[in-house]
Structures are given as structure tokens and as C-alpha cells.
């Protein structure tokens, strides 16, 4: 199975490294010509993943049409650009693995619904879980979730992608895998704010625990399975991104906690902190579904400049007492 990776950022490059680990040629499509040149000539993505030697079996291209020779695609473009990229190949009849995390801002759709509209002939899978690109590309142990509606497809993709240091757990819960990956980005911003504002590690632990409760409530309301939300693509990814400065979303929150504006921080980034786009749509969807997500709502207000850290903290601490299980 020849794999094509759509997106030459850090995560797309890391997944190309995984796909090419047994010597199979893997095609990496990148929008940036400097990425294509660096990967093909120096075997390194000097723009998005500098310092990591890439396998020679990875070939980069800027020609989207070349992806037509692949047997399956890994789509690793930012969530807000997923639709426009996939619409380049609406008749794609083969497996399409979504490896980005987020909710489309303008439609409120999860990415598998976006993909079904953009590529109605494709069979959709979702790859998600606690993973940093530089660690995966360097071959450090990582475990992820691969969710597919058809078990045989999941097994086929797992057998093609799994490595001793890249462990894949199969699931049939596509919705749950996507919700975990999207919600954790917003909660990571909250944890970064807590750290940046000097509120302490106890406060951060409370945000992680209560954030997981919010993720679970929202996921169940959308039809996700509780076990998925408690697995790699939910709790596992939540813990990773809420505790490390390697997380783009955590780093964004950390900057806000230090008093910098959202606009300033986002303008200073070449990579995308998806939680900044997910927060407002997630807060809106939660309200529409009648799901309480006070931490998500607080992050939304912080990012928009509607409230200060002191204001949202006061509101959260003033919430009435309740049973922990609620």
C-alpha cells in the first residue's frame, strides 16, 4: 500500500517518516516549495521539523495530482483548511485517514463530516492520540488510536503503519476519537493560562480533571463512547498537551497567562494552535446541546478579549458546589 501524506508541516512529516520506515516510498505533498526542496535535497524538513534526519524513501512534491498514484492518503492539514484541500480530489475512491484535530469553525462539523462532503467516495478513518511530531519522527515510543467504521480497514491500515515504537490501538468510534482530539486543544490553552499566570500545579491538575469531565459530557452528547474518551485519543492526549510546552495550544495559553494578547501570539506563529479556532465553535455547540463546559467557555472569552484572567477565574471559583460526578 503506497501512502501519500497531505501536508508538509511537522506532524505530516513525522507521519511520512513512520510510513516510510520499512523502505516503502512515501509521497509527502507540501504547499511550501522550500519544504519540498529541503526534503528532497537534504532529507530534512528545515522549515517545520529542523534537526530530524528523514528517510530517503520519503519524496516530497508540490503537485497535488501526483497523490493520485497512492493507495491511501493521510490528511494532515490544519482543520480550517481541510475542506478546501480535500475538494481538490472530490472523487477520491480510496481510504482517507484524517490526522488533524479540530472542528470546522464555519460549519461546526467534525472533520470526518467535512471529509465525507468533500470526498464522498472515500472511506474515512481517524488517527489521533498523544503524540509530538519531533518524538514520533525520532522513533520514540508512541501509542495512538486509529478509528474506522469498518474493522477490516482499520486492520489493513494498522498493519501498514504500526511499528515497534508506533503502537496503534483500533476503535470503531470515529466520533469519539475526533472529539477527544478537538476538545483537548482548548483545555490545553486553559492549562497554559494557569501555568503562565502562576496559579500553581494544583490548579492545573484541577483543570485537567474537570476538563476531562467536560470532554466526556460533550462527547457522550454527540454519540461518542465513554471508553474512547478515556483512551489514547481522549484522556491520553489531554494529559500530554496540558503538561508540556511542546504543545502549541499550551504555549498559546502560557503566553496569554503572561499578559500577551491572543492576536499578538497567533501572529507570531508559523504553526497553528487549533484550539484558538476550536474554542468559539465548541463553546457554541455546547450551548446548543445544553452541555455545561465552563472551562471551554472561559477560554473562549479569554481568546476573544471579552474577559480577563481574573474575571474568568472569579466566575469559575464562584460556581455553586456540586457532586464531582456531575
Buried (B, 14 or more C-beta within 10 A) or exposed (E): BEBBBBBBBBBBBBBBBBBBBEEBBBBBBBBBEEBBBBBBEEBBBBBBBEEBEBBEBBBBBBEBEEBEEBEBBBBBBBBBBBBEBBEBBEEBEBBBBBBBBBBBBEEEBBBBBBBBEBBEEBBBBBBBBBBBBBBBBBBEEBBBBBBBBEEEBBBBBBEBBBBEBBBBBBBBBBBBBBBBBBBBBBBBBBBBBBBBBEBEEEBBBBBBEBBBBBBBBBBBBBEBBEEBBBBBBBBBBBBBBBBBEEBBBBBBBBBBBBEBEBEEBBEEEEEBBBBBBBBBBBBBBBEEEEBBBBBBBBBBBBBEEEBEBEEBBEBBEEEEEEEEEE
